[in-house]
Amino acid sequence: MQYSSRGTTIDTEKCVANIDNNRYLMVIVASLRAREIAVQNRHSDRFEHWHTPVTALMEIQEGKLDITSIKRLK
C-alpha cells in the first residue's frame, strides 16, 4: 500500500544547492525567513502561511531566497 503526502514536497538537496551547498546556512536562512513571515502575518485573517517553515523552504527551493538574503533578513 502506498500513501500519498497531503503536503508539499520539499527537495532538501535542491534547497542546499541554492544556498551554496551549506546545510547549516540553509537552516539559518529558512528560520529567519519563517520568523519574518510569522511576524508579517500575525494579525492576518487569511490562513495562507500556517506553516511558515514550509513556506520558507519552498521559497529557497524555488530560488526566491539565496545566501545574500541572510543580510536582508537580519
PDB file with SEQRES, HELIX, SHEET and CRYST1 records, atoms N, CA, C and O in Angstrom:
SEQRES   1 A   74  MET GLN TYR SER SER ARG GLY THR THR ILE ASP THR GLU          
SEQRES   2 A   74  LYS CYS VAL ALA ASN ILE ASP ASN ASN ARG TYR LEU MET          
SEQRES   3 A   74  VAL ILE VAL ALA SER LEU ARG ALA ARG GLU ILE ALA VAL          
SEQRES   4 A   74  GLN ASN ARG HIS SER ASP ARG PHE GLU HIS TRP HIS THR          
SEQRES   5 A   74  PRO VAL THR ALA LEU MET GLU ILE GLN GLU GLY LYS LEU          
SEQRES   6 A   74  ASP ILE THR SER ILE LYS ARG LEU LYS                          
HELIX    1 AA1 THR A   12  ASN A   18  1                                   7    
HELIX    2 AA2 ARG A   23  GLN A   40  1                                  18    
HELIX    3 AA3 THR A   52  GLN A   61  1                                  10    
HELIX    4 AA4 SER A   69  LEU A   73  1                                   5    
CRYST1    1.000    1.000    1.000  90.00  90.00  90.00 P 1           1          
ATOM      1  N   MET A   1       0.846  -1.177   0.000  1.00  0.00           N  
ATOM      2  CA  MET A   1       0.000   0.000   0.000  1.00  0.00           C  
ATOM      3  C   MET A   1       0.890   1.238   0.000  1.00  0.00           C  
ATOM      4  O   MET A   1       1.840   1.330   0.778  1.00  0.00           O  
ATOM      5  N   GLN A   2       0.584   2.162  -0.854  1.00  0.00           N  
ATOM      6  CA  GLN A   2       1.372   3.380  -0.959  1.00  0.00           C  
ATOM      7  C   GLN A   2       0.531   4.559  -0.471  1.00  0.00           C  
ATOM      8  O   GLN A   2      -0.622   4.731  -0.866  1.00  0.00           O  
ATOM      9  N   TYR A   3       1.134   5.353   0.387  1.00  0.00           N  
ATOM     10  CA  TYR A   3       0.457   6.516   0.927  1.00  0.00           C  
ATOM     11  C   TYR A   3       0.919   7.759   0.182  1.00  0.00           C  
ATOM     12  O   TYR A   3       2.095   7.898  -0.152  1.00  0.00           O  
ATOM     13  N   SER A   4      -0.001   8.638  -0.067  1.00  0.00           N  
ATOM     14  CA  SER A   4       0.371   9.890  -0.719  1.00  0.00           C  
ATOM     15  C   SER A   4       0.436  11.002   0.326  1.00  0.00           C  
ATOM     16  O   SER A   4      -0.312  11.010   1.304  1.00  0.00           O  
ATOM     17  N   SER A   5       1.328  11.912   0.094  1.00  0.00           N  
ATOM     18  CA  SER A   5       1.507  13.032   1.007  1.00  0.00           C  
ATOM     19  C   SER A   5       0.435  14.079   0.743  1.00  0.00           C  
ATOM     20  O   SER A   5       0.064  14.333  -0.403  1.00  0.00           O  
ATOM     21  N   ARG A   6      -0.048  14.673   1.801  1.00  0.00           N  
ATOM     22  CA  ARG A   6      -1.034  15.733   1.643  1.00  0.00           C  
ATOM     23  C   ARG A   6      -0.378  17.092   1.472  1.00  0.00           C  
ATOM     24  O   ARG A   6      -1.002  18.032   0.980  1.00  0.00           O  
ATOM     25  N   GLY A   7       0.856  17.194   1.871  1.00  0.00           N  
ATOM     26  CA  GLY A   7       1.542  18.488   1.831  1.00  0.00           C  
ATOM     27  C   GLY A   7       2.400  18.647   0.593  1.00  0.00           C  
ATOM     28  O   GLY A   7       2.371  17.837  -0.334  1.00  0.00           O  
ATOM     29  N   THR A   8       3.149  19.706   0.619  1.00  0.00           N  
ATOM     30  CA  THR A   8       4.045  19.990  -0.494  1.00  0.00           C  
ATOM     31  C   THR A   8       5.303  19.138  -0.373  1.00  0.00           C  
ATOM     32  O   THR A   8       5.675  18.708   0.718  1.00  0.00           O  
ATOM     33  N   THR A   9       5.933  18.909  -1.480  1.00  0.00           N  
ATOM     34  CA  THR A   9       7.163  18.140  -1.495  1.00  0.00           C  
ATOM     35  C   THR A   9       8.340  19.103  -1.530  1.00  0.00           C  
ATOM     36  O   THR A   9       8.461  19.934  -2.430  1.00  0.00           O  
ATOM     37  N   ILE A  10       9.199  18.974  -0.537  1.00  0.00           N  
ATOM     38  CA  ILE A  10      10.377  19.832  -0.455  1.00  0.00           C  
ATOM     39  C   ILE A  10      11.597  18.972  -0.709  1.00  0.00           C  
ATOM     40  O   ILE A  10      11.840  17.986  -0.013  1.00  0.00           O  
ATOM     41  N   ASP A  11      12.355  19.355  -1.710  1.00  0.00           N  
ATOM     42  CA  ASP A  11      13.594  18.663  -2.052  1.00  0.00           C  
ATOM     43  C   ASP A  11      14.727  19.367  -1.315  1.00  0.00           C  
ATOM     44  O   ASP A  11      15.191  20.428  -1.733  1.00  0.00           O  
ATOM     45  N   THR A  12      15.167  18.761  -0.210  1.00  0.00           N  
ATOM     46  CA  THR A  12      16.178  19.422   0.612  1.00  0.00           C  
ATOM     47  C   THR A  12      17.511  19.554  -0.111  1.00  0.00           C  
ATOM     48  O   THR A  12      18.255  20.504   0.132  1.00  0.00           O  
ATOM     49  N   GLU A  13      17.817  18.623  -0.987  1.00  0.00           N  
ATOM     50  CA  GLU A  13      19.077  18.718  -1.734  1.00  0.00           C  
ATOM     51  C   GLU A  13      19.062  19.931  -2.666  1.00  0.00           C  
ATOM     52  O   GLU A  13      20.087  20.588  -2.851  1.00  0.00           O  
ATOM     53  N   LYS A  14      17.919  20.222  -3.241  1.00  0.00           N  
ATOM     54  CA  LYS A  14      17.798  21.402  -4.101  1.00  0.00           C  
ATOM     55  C   LYS A  14      17.910  22.678  -3.262  1.00  0.00           C  
ATOM     56  O   LYS A  14      18.505  23.664  -3.695  1.00  0.00           O  
ATOM     57  N   CYS A  15      17.335  22.647  -2.065  1.00  0.00           N  
ATOM     58  CA  CYS A  15      17.444  23.798  -1.168  1.00  0.00           C  
ATOM     59  C   CYS A  15      18.890  24.045  -0.778  1.00  0.00           C  
ATOM     60  O   CYS A  15      19.353  25.185  -0.778  1.00  0.00           O  
ATOM     61  N   VAL A  16      19.607  22.971  -0.443  1.00  0.00           N  
ATOM     62  CA  VAL A  16      21.017  23.099  -0.061  1.00  0.00           C  
ATOM     63  C   VAL A  16      21.834  23.627  -1.234  1.00  0.00           C  
ATOM     64  O   VAL A  16      22.729  24.451  -1.044  1.00  0.00           O  
ATOM     65  N   ALA A  17      21.539  23.164  -2.434  1.00  0.00           N  
ATOM     66  CA  ALA A  17      22.264  23.629  -3.620  1.00  0.00           C  
ATOM     67  C   ALA A  17      22.037  25.124  -3.859  1.00  0.00           C  
ATOM     68  O   ALA A  17      22.939  25.817  -4.328  1.00  0.00           O  
ATOM     69  N   ASN A  18      20.852  25.619  -3.544  1.00  0.00           N  
ATOM     70  CA  ASN A  18      20.552  27.040  -3.729  1.00  0.00           C  
ATOM     71  C   ASN A  18      21.203  27.923  -2.670  1.00  0.00           C  
ATOM     72  O   ASN A  18      21.295  29.137  -2.850  1.00  0.00           O  
ATOM     73  N   ILE A  19      21.655  27.328  -1.572  1.00  0.00           N  
ATOM     74  CA  ILE A  19      22.321  28.085  -0.510  1.00  0.00           C  
ATOM     75  C   ILE A  19      23.783  27.653  -0.442  1.00  0.00           C  
ATOM     76  O   ILE A  19      24.271  27.291   0.629  1.00  0.00           O  
ATOM     77  N   ASP A  20      24.468  27.686  -1.547  1.00  0.00           N  
ATOM     78  CA  ASP A  20      25.912  27.426  -1.628  1.00  0.00           C  
ATOM     79  C   ASP A  20      26.337  26.086  -1.025  1.00  0.00           C  
ATOM     80  O   ASP A  20      27.416  25.988  -0.441  1.00  0.00           O  
ATOM     81  N   ASN A  21      25.507  25.064  -1.159  1.00  0.00           N  
ATOM     82  CA  ASN A  21      25.813  23.715  -0.668  1.00  0.00           C  
ATOM     83  C   ASN A  21      26.191  23.702   0.811  1.00  0.00           C  
ATOM     84  O   ASN A  21      27.092  22.970   1.220  1.00  0.00           O  
ATOM     85  N   ASN A  22      25.511  24.500   1.597  1.00  0.00           N  
ATOM     86  CA  ASN A  22      25.778  24.579   3.022  1.00  0.00           C  
ATOM     87  C   ASN A  22      24.450  24.389   3.775  1.00  0.00           C  
ATOM     88  O   ASN A  22      23.621  25.297   3.825  1.00  0.00           O  
ATOM     89  N   ARG A  23      24.266  23.212   4.350  1.00  0.00           N  
ATOM     90  CA  ARG A  23      23.013  22.877   5.025  1.00  0.00           C  
ATOM     91  C   ARG A  23      22.782  23.776   6.254  1.00  0.00           C  
ATOM     92  O   ARG A  23      21.648  24.160   6.540  1.00  0.00           O  
ATOM     93  N   TYR A  24      23.851  24.103   6.966  1.00  0.00           N  
ATOM     94  CA  TYR A  24      23.725  24.961   8.142  1.00  0.00           C  
ATOM     95  C   TYR A  24      23.171  26.328   7.754  1.00  0.00           C  
ATOM     96  O   TYR A  24      22.252  26.828   8.402  1.00  0.00           O  
ATOM     97  N   LEU A  25      23.718  26.936   6.707  1.00  0.00           N  
ATOM     98  CA  LEU A  25      23.221  28.240   6.263  1.00  0.00           C  
ATOM     99  C   LEU A  25      21.790  28.147   5.753  1.00  0.00           C  
ATOM    100  O   LEU A  25      21.014  29.090   5.909  1.00  0.00           O  
ATOM    101  N   MET A  26      21.429  27.007   5.139  1.00  0.00           N  
ATOM    102  CA  MET A  26      20.056  26.826   4.673  1.00  0.00           C  
ATOM    103  C   MET A  26      19.095  26.887   5.862  1.00  0.00           C  
ATOM    104  O   MET A  26      18.040  27.516   5.776  1.00  0.00           O  
ATOM    105  N   VAL A  27      19.455  26.238   6.964  1.00  0.00           N  
ATOM    106  CA  VAL A  27      18.607  26.241   8.152  1.00  0.00           C  
ATOM    107  C   VAL A  27      18.497  27.649   8.723  1.00  0.00           C  
ATOM    108  O   VAL A  27      17.419  28.068   9.145  1.00  0.00           O  
ATOM    109  N   ILE A  28      19.608  28.377   8.739  1.00  0.00           N  
ATOM    110  CA  ILE A  28      19.595  29.748   9.261  1.00  0.00           C  
ATOM    111  C   ILE A  28      18.703  30.648   8.402  1.00  0.00           C  
ATOM    112  O   ILE A  28      17.873  31.388   8.931  1.00  0.00           O  
ATOM    113  N   VAL A  29      18.873  30.586   7.089  1.00  0.00           N  
ATOM    114  CA  VAL A  29      18.075  31.419   6.181  1.00  0.00           C  
ATOM    115  C   VAL A  29      16.591  31.049   6.294  1.00  0.00           C  
ATOM    116  O   VAL A  29      15.737  31.934   6.336  1.00  0.00           O  
ATOM    117  N   ALA A  30      16.284  29.760   6.342  1.00  0.00           N  
ATOM    118  CA  ALA A  30      14.891  29.325   6.442  1.00  0.00           C  
ATOM    119  C   ALA A  30      14.261  29.772   7.755  1.00  0.00           C  
ATOM    120  O   ALA A  30      13.105  30.196   7.773  1.00  0.00           O  
ATOM    121  N   SER A  31      15.009  29.683   8.854  1.00  0.00           N  
ATOM    122  CA  SER A  31      14.433  30.082  10.140  1.00  0.00           C  
ATOM    123  C   SER A  31      14.210  31.587  10.215  1.00  0.00           C  
ATOM    124  O   SER A  31      13.196  32.044  10.742  1.00  0.00           O  
ATOM    125  N   LEU A  32      15.163  32.359   9.685  1.00  0.00           N  
ATOM    126  CA  LEU A  32      14.978  33.812   9.670  1.00  0.00           C  
ATOM    127  C   LEU A  32      13.779  34.211   8.814  1.00  0.00           C  
ATOM    128  O   LEU A  32      12.993  35.075   9.200  1.00  0.00           O  
ATOM    129  N   ARG A  33      13.646  33.581   7.658  1.00  0.00           N  
ATOM    130  CA  ARG A  33      12.513  33.891   6.771  1.00  0.00           C  
ATOM    131  C   ARG A  33      11.188  33.441   7.383  1.00  0.00           C  
ATOM    132  O   ARG A  33      10.178  34.130   7.241  1.00  0.00           O  
ATOM    133  N   ALA A  34      11.181  32.287   8.066  1.00  0.00           N  
ATOM    134  CA  ALA A  34       9.958  31.804   8.710  1.00  0.00           C  
ATOM    135  C   ALA A  34       9.498  32.773   9.795  1.00  0.00           C  
ATOM    136  O   ALA A  34       8.304  33.035   9.940  1.00  0.00           O  
ATOM    137  N   ARG A  35      10.447  33.297  10.549  1.00  0.00           N  
ATOM    138  CA  ARG A  35      10.099  34.280  11.580  1.00  0.00           C  
ATOM    139  C   ARG A  35       9.559  35.558  10.961  1.00  0.00           C  
ATOM    140  O   ARG A  35       8.612  36.155  11.474  1.00  0.00           O  
ATOM    141  N   GLU A  36      10.167  35.977   9.854  1.00  0.00           N  
ATOM    142  CA  GLU A  36       9.707  37.181   9.171  1.00  0.00           C  
ATOM    143  C   GLU A  36       8.272  36.993   8.655  1.00  0.00           C  
ATOM    144  O   GLU A  36       7.447  37.898   8.779  1.00  0.00           O  
ATOM    145  N   ILE A  37       7.980  35.837   8.086  1.00  0.00           N  
ATOM    146  CA  ILE A  37       6.628  35.551   7.589  1.00  0.00           C  
ATOM    147  C   ILE A  37       5.633  35.545   8.741  1.00  0.00           C  
ATOM    148  O   ILE A  37       4.530  36.076   8.615  1.00  0.00           O  
ATOM    149  N   ALA A  38       6.022  34.942   9.870  1.00  0.00           N  
ATOM    150  CA  ALA A  38       5.124  34.868  11.027  1.00  0.00           C  
ATOM    151  C   ALA A  38       4.804  36.260  11.566  1.00  0.00           C  
ATOM    152  O   ALA A  38       3.658  36.536  11.923  1.00  0.00           O  
ATOM    153  N   VAL A  39       5.794  37.130  11.629  1.00  0.00           N  
ATOM    154  CA  VAL A  39       5.572  38.489  12.123  1.00  0.00           C  
ATOM    155  C   VAL A  39       4.691  39.270  11.161  1.00  0.00           C  
ATOM    156  O   VAL A  39       3.808  40.012  11.593  1.00  0.00           O  
ATOM    157  N   GLN A  40       4.919  39.114   9.870  1.00  0.00           N  
ATOM    158  CA  GLN A  40       4.137  39.845   8.877  1.00  0.00           C  
ATOM    159  C   GLN A  40       2.674  39.421   8.879  1.00  0.00           C  
ATOM    160  O   GLN A  40       1.796  40.234   8.588  1.00  0.00           O  
ATOM    161  N   ASN A  41       2.400  38.167   9.201  1.00  0.00           N  
ATOM    162  CA  ASN A  41       1.034  37.647   9.123  1.00  0.00           C  
ATOM    163  C   ASN A  41       0.423  37.389  10.497  1.00  0.00           C  
ATOM    164  O   ASN A  41      -0.530  36.619  10.619  1.00  0.00           O  
ATOM    165  N   ARG A  42       0.953  38.015  11.507  1.00  0.00           N  
ATOM    166  CA  ARG A  42       0.466  37.778  12.867  1.00  0.00           C  
ATOM    167  C   ARG A  42      -1.007  38.135  13.028  1.00  0.00           C  
ATOM    168  O   ARG A  42      -1.758  37.397  13.665  1.00  0.00           O  
ATOM    169  N   HIS A  43      -1.418  39.239  12.466  1.00  0.00           N  
ATOM    170  CA  HIS A  43      -2.791  39.721  12.649  1.00  0.00           C  
ATOM    171  C   HIS A  43      -3.657  39.517  11.411  1.00  0.00           C  
ATOM    172  O   HIS A  43      -4.719  40.126  11.288  1.00  0.00           O  
ATOM    173  N   SER A  44      -3.216  38.680  10.513  1.00  0.00           N  
ATOM    174  CA  SER A  44      -3.966  38.454   9.280  1.00  0.00           C  
ATOM    175  C   SER A  44      -5.094  37.453   9.513  1.00  0.00           C  
ATOM    176  O   SER A  44      -4.937  36.490  10.263  1.00  0.00           O  
ATOM    177  N   ASP A  45      -6.210  37.688   8.873  1.00  0.00           N  
ATOM    178  CA  ASP A  45      -7.330  36.750   8.961  1.00  0.00           C  
ATOM    179  C   ASP A  45      -7.206  35.627   7.945  1.00  0.00           C  
ATOM    180  O   ASP A  45      -7.891  34.610   8.054  1.00  0.00           O  
ATOM    181  N   ARG A  46      -6.332  35.806   6.952  1.00  0.00           N  
ATOM    182  CA  ARG A  46      -6.129  34.769   5.949  1.00  0.00           C  
ATOM    183  C   ARG A  46      -5.185  33.716   6.514  1.00  0.00           C  
ATOM    184  O   ARG A  46      -4.298  34.027   7.308  1.00  0.00           O  
ATOM    185  N   PHE A  47      -5.380  32.488   6.108  1.00  0.00           N  
ATOM    186  CA  PHE A  47      -4.582  31.388   6.631  1.00  0.00           C  
ATOM    187  C   PHE A  47      -3.657  30.831   5.564  1.00  0.00           C  
ATOM    188  O   PHE A  47      -3.587  29.619   5.358  1.00  0.00           O  
ATOM    189  N   GLU A  48      -2.944  31.729   4.884  1.00  0.00           N  
ATOM    190  CA  GLU A  48      -2.033  31.305   3.820  1.00  0.00           C  
ATOM    191  C   GLU A  48      -0.738  30.718   4.364  1.00  0.00           C  
ATOM    192  O   GLU A  48      -0.157  29.817   3.759  1.00  0.00           O  
ATOM    193  N   HIS A  49      -0.291  31.224   5.493  1.00  0.00           N  
ATOM    194  CA  HIS A  49       1.032  30.844   5.992  1.00  0.00           C  
ATOM    195  C   HIS A  49       0.940  30.226   7.378  1.00  0.00           C  
ATOM    196  O   HIS A  49       1.541  30.735   8.324  1.00  0.00           O  
ATOM    197  N   TRP A  50       0.208  29.152   7.506  1.00  0.00           N  
ATOM    198  CA  TRP A  50       0.137  28.449   8.786  1.00  0.00           C  
ATOM    199  C   TRP A  50       1.468  27.803   9.109  1.00  0.00           C  
ATOM    200  O   TRP A  50       1.899  27.808  10.262  1.00  0.00           O  
ATOM    201  N   HIS A  51       2.108  27.259   8.125  1.00  0.00           N  
ATOM    202  CA  HIS A  51       3.351  26.528   8.320  1.00  0.00           C  
ATOM    203  C   HIS A  51       4.492  27.352   7.725  1.00  0.00           C  
ATOM    204  O   HIS A  51       4.931  27.116   6.599  1.00  0.00           O  
ATOM    205  N   THR A  52       4.950  28.301   8.492  1.00  0.00           N  
ATOM    206  CA  THR A  52       5.950  29.239   7.990  1.00  0.00           C  
ATOM    207  C   THR A  52       7.280  28.579   7.629  1.00  0.00           C  
ATOM    208  O   THR A  52       7.911  29.015   6.666  1.00  0.00           O  
ATOM    209  N   PRO A  53       7.743  27.548   8.351  1.00  0.00           N  
ATOM    210  CA  PRO A  53       8.989  26.907   7.921  1.00  0.00           C  
ATOM    211  C   PRO A  53       8.875  26.257   6.544  1.00  0.00           C  
ATOM    212  O   PRO A  53       9.822  26.285   5.758  1.00  0.00           O  
ATOM    213  N   VAL A  54       7.718  25.676   6.259  1.00  0.00           N  
ATOM    214  CA  VAL A  54       7.498  25.050   4.953  1.00  0.00           C  
ATOM    215  C   VAL A  54       7.492  26.118   3.865  1.00  0.00           C  
ATOM    216  O   VAL A  54       8.078  25.924   2.800  1.00  0.00           O  
ATOM    217  N   THR A  55       6.837  27.238   4.126  1.00  0.00           N  
ATOM    218  CA  THR A  55       6.805  28.334   3.164  1.00  0.00           C  
ATOM    219  C   THR A  55       8.213  28.849   2.897  1.00  0.00           C  
ATOM    220  O   THR A  55       8.569  29.116   1.750  1.00  0.00           O  
ATOM    221  N   ALA A  56       9.012  28.991   3.947  1.00  0.00           N  
ATOM    222  CA  ALA A  56      10.382  29.471   3.787  1.00  0.00           C  
ATOM    223  C   ALA A  56      11.213  28.489   2.962  1.00  0.00           C  
ATOM    224  O   ALA A  56      11.971  28.910   2.088  1.00  0.00           O  
ATOM    225  N   LEU A  57      11.083  27.198   3.224  1.00  0.00           N  
ATOM    226  CA  LEU A  57      11.835  26.202   2.454  1.00  0.00           C  
ATOM    227  C   LEU A  57      11.380  26.156   0.998  1.00  0.00           C  
ATOM    228  O   LEU A  57      12.196  25.941   0.102  1.00  0.00           O  
ATOM    229  N   MET A  58      10.096  26.355   0.759  1.00  0.00           N  
ATOM    230  CA  MET A  58       9.607  26.396  -0.623  1.00  0.00           C  
ATOM    231  C   MET A  58      10.197  27.597  -1.362  1.00  0.00           C  
ATOM    232  O   MET A  58      10.528  27.492  -2.543  1.00  0.00           O  
ATOM    233  N   GLU A  59      10.331  28.726  -0.685  1.00  0.00           N  
ATOM    234  CA  GLU A  59      10.933  29.907  -1.309  1.00  0.00           C  
ATOM    235  C   GLU A  59      12.405  29.661  -1.639  1.00  0.00           C  
ATOM    236  O   GLU A  59      12.891  30.109  -2.677  1.00  0.00           O  
ATOM    237  N   ILE A  60      13.109  28.957  -0.767  1.00  0.00           N  
ATOM    238  CA  ILE A  60      14.509  28.613  -1.042  1.00  0.00           C  
ATOM    239  C   ILE A  60      14.585  27.665  -2.223  1.00  0.00           C  
ATOM    240  O   ILE A  60      15.425  27.836  -3.107  1.00  0.00           O  
ATOM    241  N   GLN A  61      13.717  26.672  -2.246  1.00  0.00           N  
ATOM    242  CA  GLN A  61      13.715  25.685  -3.326  1.00  0.00           C  
ATOM    243  C   GLN A  61      13.418  26.330  -4.669  1.00  0.00           C  
ATOM    244  O   GLN A  61      13.995  25.943  -5.686  1.00  0.00           O  
ATOM    245  N   GLU A  62      12.523  27.306  -4.682  1.00  0.00           N  
ATOM    246  CA  GLU A  62      12.159  27.988  -5.932  1.00  0.00           C  
ATOM    247  C   GLU A  62      13.195  29.026  -6.351  1.00  0.00           C  
ATOM    248  O   GLU A  62      13.096  29.600  -7.435  1.00  0.00           O  
ATOM    249  N   GLY A  63      14.186  29.269  -5.498  1.00  0.00           N  
ATOM    250  CA  GLY A  63      15.232  30.224  -5.837  1.00  0.00           C  
ATOM    251  C   GLY A  63      14.907  31.660  -5.474  1.00  0.00           C  
ATOM    252  O   GLY A  63      15.618  32.574  -5.892  1.00  0.00           O  
ATOM    253  N   LYS A  64      13.859  31.880  -4.713  1.00  0.00           N  
ATOM    254  CA  LYS A  64      13.494  33.238  -4.311  1.00  0.00           C  
ATOM    255  C   LYS A  64      14.409  33.769  -3.213  1.00  0.00           C  
ATOM    256  O   LYS A  64      14.554  34.982  -3.061  1.00  0.00           O  
ATOM    257  N   LEU A  65      15.027  32.870  -2.447  1.00  0.00           N  
ATOM    258  CA  LEU A  65      15.972  33.248  -1.404  1.00  0.00           C  
ATOM    259  C   LEU A  65      17.313  32.613  -1.702  1.00  0.00           C  
ATOM    260  O   LEU A  65      17.387  31.487  -2.196  1.00  0.00           O  
ATOM    261  N   ASP A  66      18.366  33.339  -1.399  1.00  0.00           N  
ATOM    262  CA  ASP A  66      19.711  32.785  -1.549  1.00  0.00           C  
ATOM    263  C   ASP A  66      20.575  33.282  -0.402  1.00  0.00           C  
ATOM    264  O   ASP A  66      20.065  33.857   0.560  1.00  0.00           O  
ATOM    265  N   ILE A  67      21.859  33.068  -0.497  1.00  0.00           N  
ATOM    266  CA  ILE A  67      22.764  33.418   0.598  1.00  0.00           C  
ATOM    267  C   ILE A  67      22.802  34.920   0.852  1.00  0.00           C  
ATOM    268  O   ILE A  67      23.060  35.344   1.978  1.00  0.00           O  
ATOM    269  N   THR A  68      22.552  35.727  -0.163  1.00  0.00           N  
ATOM    270  CA  THR A  68      22.544  37.181   0.043  1.00  0.00           C  
ATOM    271  C   THR A  68      21.315  37.624   0.840  1.00  0.00           C  
ATOM    272  O   THR A  68      21.298  38.732   1.377  1.00  0.00           O  
ATOM    273  N   SER A  69      20.314  36.798   0.923  1.00  0.00           N  
ATOM    274  CA  SER A  69      19.096  37.129   1.661  1.00  0.00           C  
ATOM    275  C   SER A  69      19.331  37.192   3.153  1.00  0.00           C  
ATOM    276  O   SER A  69      18.575  37.850   3.868  1.00  0.00           O  
ATOM    277  N   ILE A  70      20.354  36.529   3.636  1.00  0.00           N  
ATOM    278  CA  ILE A  70      20.582  36.476   5.075  1.00  0.00           C  
ATOM    279  C   ILE A  70      20.878  37.857   5.641  1.00  0.00           C  
ATOM    280  O   ILE A  70      20.499  38.145   6.777  1.00  0.00           O  
ATOM    281  N   LYS A  71      21.545  38.717   4.882  1.00  0.00           N  
ATOM    282  CA  LYS A  71      21.825  40.070   5.346  1.00  0.00           C  
ATOM    283  C   LYS A  71      20.558  40.906   5.383  1.00  0.00           C  
ATOM    284  O   LYS A  71      20.382  41.742   6.270  1.00  0.00           O  
ATOM    285  N   ARG A  72      19.682  40.681   4.424  1.00  0.00           N  
ATOM    286  CA  ARG A  72      18.421  41.427   4.379  1.00  0.00           C  
ATOM    287  C   ARG A  72      17.485  40.984   5.496  1.00  0.00           C  
ATOM    288  O   ARG A  72      16.735  41.802   6.027  1.00  0.00           O  
ATOM    289  N   LEU A  73      17.515  39.697   5.865  1.00  0.00           N  
ATOM    290  CA  LEU A  73      16.586  39.166   6.850  1.00  0.00           C  
ATOM    291  C   LEU A  73      16.979  39.490   8.288  1.00  0.00           C  
ATOM    292  O   LEU A  73      16.124  39.484   9.173  1.00  0.00           O  
ATOM    293  N   LYS A  74      18.241  39.767   8.533  1.00  0.00           N  
ATOM    294  CA  LYS A  74      18.677  40.014   9.916  1.00  0.00           C  
ATOM    295  C   LYS A  74      18.109  41.262  10.471  1.00  0.00           C  
ATOM    296  O   LYS A  74      18.382  41.607  11.621  1.00  0.00           O  
TER     297      LYS A  74                                                      
END                                                                             
